């Protein structure tokens, strides 16, 4: 992605368009423009965090409703359950499966000693299925309350686009249930995950809108 965005940025510097990358390459803060690495890093963040994760979340919503007809009927009957259903999808099929960090200082967690500088892997998907935190974690429950999932991170690392992702997925789900409530997945196409340890998503999920 880095070479791709570098080439696009170079084009926009010479021939600006009415688009986000043109705005980024010409933006100035206190008289300074973004460095090349800042610009490319921001573009990658927008593509991955602002697009792919939400796309995967919406596909997971479709998969859940198609697999659980009783849940679909509940949502058709009571649209106020849609926000909590989306939160349960965040928990059950965490779009971001894991993240990695570095230990800042020597510490111990869960009986495990960690030294400053050690790499650590945070398995978000595992945390969201922790039986100590969620009763019956393998049950998909759109009425789960509280639902303190970490599908969007936490603390200073909480997803900046969380509310946008919730809004986009809510609009999609409301529109789907309004126009095509009896949609169905094309079961002739096998489910196949994308090859990624960082994210959960499907390579494709064709559906029949008329059920």
Secondary structure, DSSP 8 states (H G I E B T S, - for coil): -HHHHHHHHHHHHHS--SSHHHHHHH--BTTB---HHHHHHHHHHHHIIIIIHHHHHHHHHHHHHHH-HHHHHHHHH-GGGHHHHHHHHHHHT-SB-EEEEE-SS-EEETTEEE-TT-EEEEEHHHHTT-TTTSTTTTS--TT-SS----TT--GGGS-TTHHHHHHHHHHHHHHHHHH-TT-EE-TTS---B-S-SSB--BS---EETT-
